[in-house]
């Protein structure tokens, strides 16, 4: 007998999770995936693509897991209260992927006795990469959510205070920005764009794998590669002079602050 999943919200992130769940059907069988989505067109797309079942805000099926996947600026408290009216805390575990919205706020809307997990999944789940930061309330245990969470990416259980940090730190966007600039640099230097893209992607993938295999800090490999007066140390000097590291660090800190602000503004 498979699990029954109920999603409130059918945007990009819940869609990525549903896609991953469907791909892992052998390891995590599912009987039903319901999606409650305000856009009829989106609901129809999910039903056609992932064989989901369209639900309404009055439906109360027998769900093992309810995933709250609305935006922070939506009425999250109202959604939580609706979940409390329709589902059974003995049967159902509630998982929130709402950025910046704390477990304490969710518990206010749900009431007492609910098992709650707050997670920050990663869009890289569709290619079996990306960590999901997970925080549990006092009523929830890892076995309540672990099988489900392991269908998409990797799971990292943390204290809730670190969830906003992970949210700002982990998105692959910063990698995309770097690759975009790296490819443009190759074009600027004279490479055709397709060649620059191929070299950039291969270098990033290979460099990452090499770093993992060696199990050392990047500085160790940089010290090996940066010979006196050579190309590598010249590149390092230029990056340092133009504030490369500080730009990345500032972007991450700004993203973390924005995540916290979204939660503070949430209804």
Residue pairs with C-beta under 8 A, 6 or more apart in sequence:
1 29
1 31
2 28
2 29
2 30
2 31
2 32
3 28
3 29
3 30
3 31
3 64
3 65
3 147
3 148
4 30
4 31
4 32
4 34
4 61
4 62
4 63
4 64
4 65
5 21
5 30
5 32
5 33
5 34
5 63
5 64
5 65
5 67
5 148
6 33
6 34
6 36
6 55
6 61
6 63
6 65
6 66
6 67
6 87
7 14
7 17
7 18
7 33
7 34
7 35
7 36
7 37
7 52
7 66
7 67
7 69
8 36
8 66
8 67
8 68
8 69
8 70
8 79
8 83
9 36
9 37
9 67
9 68
9 69
9 70
9 71
10 35
10 36
10 37
10 39
10 42
10 43
10 46
10 52
10 69
11 42
11 69
11 71
12 123
13 69
13 97
13 121
13 123
14 35
14 67
14 69
14 97
15 46
15 50
16 121
16 123
16 125
16 126
16 152
17 67
17 121
17 125
17 151
17 152
18 33
18 35
18 46
18 50
18 52
19 50
19 126
20 125
20 126
20 128
20 151
20 152
20 153
21 28
21 30
21 33
21 148
21 151
21 152
22 30
22 50
22 51
23 151
24 151
24 152
27 150
27 151
28 147
28 148
28 150
28 151
32 53
32 61
32 63
33 50
33 51
33 52
33 53
34 52
34 53
34 54
34 55
34 59
34 61
34 63
35 43
35 46
35 47
35 52
35 53
35 54
35 55
36 55
36 56
36 57
36 59
37 43
37 46
37 54
43 52
43 54
44 54
46 52
46 54
47 53
47 54
55 61
57 82
58 86
59 86
60 86
60 87
62 91
63 87
63 91
63 92
64 91
64 92
64 93
65 92
65 93
65 94
65 95
65 145
65 148
66 83
66 87
66 92
66 93
66 94
66 95
67 95
67 96
67 97
68 76
68 79
68 80
68 83
68 94
68 95
68 96
68 97
68 98
68 106
69 97
69 98
70 76
70 79
70 98
71 98
72 98
72 99
72 100
72 101
72 262
72 263
72 265
72 266
73 262
73 265
73 266
73 267
74 267
75 267
76 98
76 101
76 105
76 106
76 109
76 266
76 267
77 105
77 108
77 109
77 267
78 109
78 267
79 109
80 94
80 106
80 108
80 109
80 110
81 109
81 110
83 92
83 94
83 109
83 110
84 109
84 110
84 111
84 114
87 94
89 110
89 113
89 114
89 115
92 114
92 115
93 115
93 116
93 117
93 140
93 144
93 145
94 106
94 110
94 114
94 115
94 116
94 117
95 116
95 117
95 118
95 119
95 145
95 148
96 103
96 106
96 116
96 117
96 118
96 119
97 118
97 119
97 120
97 121
98 263
98 266
99 120
99 167
99 259
99 262
99 263
100 164
100 167
100 259
100 260
100 261
100 262
100 263
100 264
100 266
101 118
101 263
101 266
102 118
102 160
102 263
103 116
103 118
103 135
103 137
103 160
105 263
105 266
106 116
106 118
107 114
107 116
107 137
110 116
113 139
114 137
114 139
115 136
115 137
115 139
115 140
115 141
115 144
116 136
116 137
116 139
116 140
117 134
117 135
117 136
117 137
117 140
117 144
117 145
118 134
118 135
118 136
118 160
118 163
119 132
119 133
119 134
119 135
119 145
119 149
120 132
120 133
120 134
120 163
120 166
120 167
120 170
121 130
121 132
121 152
121 153
122 129
122 130
122 131
122 132
122 153
122 170
122 171
122 172
123 130
123 171
123 172
124 130
124 153
124 172
125 132
125 152
125 153
126 152
128 153
129 153
129 154
130 152
130 153
130 154
130 170
130 172
131 153
131 154
131 155
131 156
131 166
131 170
132 149
132 152
132 153
132 154
132 155
132 156
133 156
133 158
133 162
133 163
133 166
133 167
133 170
134 145
134 149
134 155
134 156
134 157
134 158
135 157
135 158
135 159
135 160
135 162
135 163
136 142
136 144
136 145
136 157
142 157
146 155
149 155
156 166
158 166
164 256
164 259
164 260
164 263
165 256
167 255
167 256
167 259
168 252
168 253
168 254
168 255
168 256
168 257
168 258
168 259
169 252
169 255
169 256
171 255
174 248
174 251
174 252
175 204
179 200
179 201
179 204
182 196
182 200
182 204
183 193
183 196
183 197
183 200
184 196
185 196
186 193
186 195
186 196
186 197
186 199
186 200
187 193
187 196
191 199
210 221
211 218
211 221
214 220
214 221
222 232
222 236
225 232
226 232
226 233
226 236
227 233
239 245
